[in-house]
Amino acid sequence: MNLANWCQQLVASKAMVPLIHHWLIIQGQRSMRGLRMNTLGWFDFKSAWFAPPDPE
């Protein structure tokens, strides 16, 4: 049995529960300000705001 199959078997039998962290990349408007991540990796959207447009 190779390593990948062995790991899948451990997860399927619940002998091992992997803790997974996903890296996030944000793409959006450059005028967005105030986005901060908390300790759990979630964004605190209540502090987010858009900068006013530049006067032309």
Secondary structure, 3 states (H helix, E strand, C coil): CCHHHHHHHHHHCCCCCCCCCCCCCCCCCCCEECCCECCCCCECHHHCEECCCCCC
